[in-house]
Amino acid sequence: MTSQVSLSTNEYSCKFDVTYEGDDFREVSCISGCSLGAVPGEDAEDKENKEFCNQYRYTAEEGSLKGTMLSRFLDSEYMRDQGLSDTPQTGQGSGDTQSGGG
């Protein structure tokens, strides 16, 4: 199942595809508003918007991008099973997220 989610505030705007495949796969792909890499360039015109939007991205692949606001689009059962939490991670995600969850 794939859902398209538009997220906007008074200051920021993003659009995502949220993909659920069975119990074991989730992905939050940014359609607009995010930077291509883990961190937007210092000279990016809309740097603050990109930093805001990047917080919601998630790909299950090891070493891939993982935002800091995962629980907004991912269900708690999946996060627990994957050992994920909403703790800040900078740059690209490291596969070593061994928090107890809760």
Backbone as CSV, one residue per row, in Angstrom:
resi,resn,N_x,N_y,N_z,CA_x,CA_y,CA_z,C_x,C_y,C_z
1,MET,0.841,-1.149,0.000,0.000,0.000,0.000,0.901,1.231,0.000
2,THR,0.572,2.205,-0.820,1.311,3.461,-0.867,0.342,4.610,-0.680
3,SER,0.709,5.515,0.206,-0.084,6.720,0.435,0.776,7.926,0.117
4,GLN,0.166,8.943,-0.458,0.879,10.194,-0.687,0.454,11.165,0.408
5,VAL,1.439,11.724,1.095,1.176,12.613,2.226,1.781,13.975,1.942
6,SER,0.953,15.005,2.059,1.436,16.382,1.978,1.516,16.921,3.400
7,LEU,2.646,17.476,3.747,2.876,17.997,5.080,3.234,19.468,4.938
8,SER,2.498,20.329,5.616,2.835,21.745,5.532,2.531,22.452,6.842
9,THR,3.320,23.470,7.107,3.123,24.352,8.245,3.057,25.766,7.683
10,ASN,3.029,26.743,8.549,3.066,28.128,8.067,4.375,28.449,7.361
11,GLU,5.436,27.693,7.677,6.764,27.989,7.140,7.300,26.955,6.154
12,TYR,6.890,25.682,6.279,7.512,24.612,5.511,6.482,23.787,4.745
13,SER,6.967,23.118,3.686,6.081,22.292,2.880,6.861,21.113,2.291
14,CYS,6.272,19.900,2.390,6.898,18.681,1.875,5.813,17.760,1.327
15,LYS,6.243,16.826,0.508,5.338,15.800,0.009,6.085,14.473,0.009
16,PHE,5.413,13.404,0.485,6.037,12.090,0.639,5.164,10.985,0.072
17,ASP,5.806,9.912,-0.393,5.147,8.633,-0.641,5.487,7.753,0.553
18,VAL,4.477,7.230,1.222,4.675,6.326,2.356,4.242,4.940,1.893
19,THR,5.192,3.994,1.887,4.943,2.648,1.373,4.962,1.632,2.510
20,TYR,3.917,0.822,2.579,3.809,-0.284,3.528,3.662,-1.561,2.713
21,GLU,4.558,-2.529,2.937,4.450,-3.827,2.285,4.470,-4.896,3.366
22,GLY,3.321,-5.460,3.675,3.230,-6.472,4.718,3.634,-5.912,6.065
23,ASP,4.166,-6.782,6.926,4.579,-6.367,8.259,6.042,-5.950,8.330
24,ASP,6.813,-6.235,7.287,8.260,-6.114,7.394,8.903,-5.032,6.538
25,PHE,8.132,-4.203,5.841,8.756,-3.190,4.993,7.995,-1.880,5.077
26,ARG,8.737,-0.810,5.312,8.203,0.552,5.304,9.215,1.438,4.598
27,GLU,8.708,2.446,3.895,9.588,3.420,3.270,8.855,4.747,3.192
28,VAL,9.558,5.834,3.515,9.009,7.176,3.398,9.915,7.918,2.429
29,SER,9.458,8.057,1.174,10.236,8.688,0.120,9.760,10.117,-0.087
30,CYS,10.696,11.020,-0.137,10.359,12.422,-0.335,10.129,12.693,-1.820
31,ILE,8.983,13.286,-2.133,8.655,13.655,-3.500,9.071,15.100,-3.761
32,SER,8.857,15.973,-2.766,9.290,17.367,-2.904,9.564,17.959,-1.536
33,GLY,10.497,18.895,-1.509,10.826,19.611,-0.289,12.107,19.169,0.384
34,CYS,12.618,17.978,0.083,13.828,17.457,0.722,15.061,17.737,-0.125
35,SER,16.221,17.566,0.489,17.478,17.660,-0.255,17.784,16.283,-0.836
36,LEU,18.624,16.252,-1.850,19.002,14.972,-2.452,19.859,14.147,-1.506
37,GLY,20.761,14.779,-0.782,21.623,14.084,0.167,21.042,14.134,1.564
38,ALA,21.818,13.662,2.513,21.365,13.632,3.899,21.235,15.037,4.475
39,VAL,22.082,15.947,4.032,22.081,17.308,4.552,22.079,18.278,3.377
40,PRO,21.197,19.287,3.399,21.191,20.263,2.299,22.471,21.091,2.301
41,GLY,22.863,21.557,1.123,24.051,22.391,1.010,23.891,23.699,1.772
42,GLU,25.002,24.234,2.250,24.977,25.475,3.022,24.360,26.625,2.231
43,ASP,24.539,26.626,0.923,24.042,27.728,0.104,22.661,27.452,-0.494
44,ALA,22.017,26.384,-0.054,20.698,26.036,-0.586,19.703,27.157,-0.275
45,GLU,18.966,27.557,-1.298,18.010,28.657,-1.161,16.955,28.348,-0.105
46,ASP,16.493,27.125,-0.073,15.442,26.723,0.857,15.978,25.716,1.885
47,LYS,17.159,25.999,2.425,17.848,25.095,3.346,16.982,24.719,4.548
48,GLU,16.327,25.687,5.179,15.510,25.391,6.355,14.348,24.464,6.013
49,ASN,13.725,24.656,4.867,12.633,23.775,4.444,13.158,22.357,4.243
50,LYS,14.312,22.232,3.591,14.883,20.910,3.344,15.259,20.213,4.644
51,GLU,15.826,20.946,5.595,16.169,20.352,6.886,14.914,19.855,7.599
52,PHE,13.844,20.639,7.542,12.578,20.231,8.144,12.053,18.962,7.484
53,CYS,12.010,18.938,6.180,11.451,17.798,5.445,12.297,16.540,5.597
54,ASN,13.604,16.683,5.642,14.492,15.525,5.765,14.239,14.723,7.040
55,GLN,13.657,15.345,8.047,13.400,14.657,9.316,12.431,13.489,9.179
56,TYR,11.633,13.465,8.134,10.573,12.468,7.988,10.949,11.311,7.070
57,ARG,12.075,11.377,6.381,12.453,10.339,5.421,12.881,9.067,6.126
58,TYR,12.602,7.943,5.474,13.036,6.657,6.019,13.137,5.633,4.894
59,THR,14.264,4.945,4.837,14.463,3.807,3.952,15.036,2.683,4.793
60,ALA,14.521,1.486,4.613,14.902,0.352,5.453,16.309,-0.172,5.175
61,GLU,16.893,0.177,4.048,18.210,-0.347,3.706,19.263,0.116,4.701
62,GLU,20.181,-0.769,5.035,21.255,-0.436,5.973,22.094,0.710,5.430
63,GLY,22.388,1.682,6.291,23.205,2.815,5.892,22.454,3.872,5.110
64,SER,21.148,3.725,4.982,20.368,4.679,4.201,19.881,5.825,5.066
65,LEU,19.228,6.780,4.429,18.740,7.962,5.130,17.629,7.627,6.102
66,LYS,17.768,8.140,7.316,16.734,7.976,8.334,16.570,9.311,9.034
67,GLY,15.363,9.828,9.057,15.107,11.106,9.705,14.971,10.961,11.206
68,THR,14.643,12.072,11.859,14.500,12.068,13.309,13.042,12.086,13.744
69,MET,12.102,12.079,12.808,10.679,12.121,13.137,9.982,10.873,12.606
70,LEU,10.617,9.720,12.776,10.135,8.477,12.169,8.737,8.085,12.626
71,SER,8.401,8.330,13.876,7.108,7.858,14.384,5.931,8.613,13.786
72,ARG,6.177,9.666,13.038,5.063,10.411,12.432,4.429,9.632,11.275
73,PHE,5.241,8.825,10.566,4.724,8.059,9.435,4.846,6.546,9.619
74,LEU,5.686,6.099,10.536,5.887,4.663,10.755,5.141,4.226,12.002
75,ASP,4.538,3.052,11.951,3.788,2.553,13.103,4.733,2.052,14.185
76,SER,4.293,2.145,15.443,5.148,1.810,16.580,5.567,0.347,16.585
77,GLU,4.712,-0.553,16.132,5.083,-1.978,16.106,6.255,-2.210,15.158
78,TYR,6.202,-1.611,13.968,7.302,-1.746,13.008,8.587,-1.145,13.581
79,MET,8.473,0.038,14.184,9.655,0.681,14.752,10.282,-0.182,15.835
80,ARG,9.466,-0.768,16.688,9.979,-1.643,17.742,10.670,-2.863,17.139
81,ASP,10.032,-3.489,16.168,10.599,-4.686,15.546,11.922,-4.397,14.835
82,GLN,12.075,-3.175,14.317,13.286,-2.799,13.589,14.339,-2.160,14.493
83,GLY,14.007,-1.971,15.786,14.944,-1.346,16.713,15.138,0.133,16.454
84,LEU,14.103,0.799,15.959,14.186,2.219,15.626,13.636,3.081,16.744
85,SER,14.106,4.310,16.806,13.550,5.298,17.726,13.622,6.660,17.066
86,ASP,13.018,7.655,17.689,13.050,9.017,17.162,14.227,9.808,17.707
87,THR,15.323,9.128,18.008,16.492,9.848,18.488,17.203,10.471,17.301
88,PRO,17.746,11.668,17.474,18.417,12.340,16.363,19.584,11.528,15.828
89,GLN,19.664,11.456,14.506,20.783,10.836,13.821,21.249,11.839,12.789
90,THR,22.522,12.123,12.713,23.006,13.080,11.741,23.543,12.351,10.534
91,GLY,23.524,13.031,9.408,24.044,12.429,8.182,23.234,11.222,7.792
92,GLN,23.914,10.250,7.239,23.225,9.031,6.842,23.078,8.129,8.032
93,GLY,22.000,7.372,8.062,21.728,6.481,9.182,22.768,5.403,9.286
94,SER,23.098,5.060,10.506,23.962,3.918,10.704,23.068,2.749,11.052
95,GLY,23.391,1.589,10.627,22.545,0.434,10.877,22.481,0.058,12.348
96,ASP,23.241,0.750,13.206,23.355,0.381,14.612,22.451,1.243,15.466
97,THR,21.149,0.964,15.463,20.191,1.698,16.295,19.623,0.723,17.302
98,GLN,20.346,0.479,18.377,20.000,-0.540,19.338,19.347,0.022,20.586
99,SER,18.402,0.930,20.435,17.729,1.454,21.606,16.629,0.509,22.027
100,GLY,16.222,0.594,23.277,15.222,-0.305,23.802,13.828,-0.059,23.262
101,GLY,13.562,1.139,22.745,12.232,1.433,22.211,11.201,1.448,23.317
102,GLY,9.960,1.776,22.939,9.004,1.751,24.009,7.688,2.211,23.666
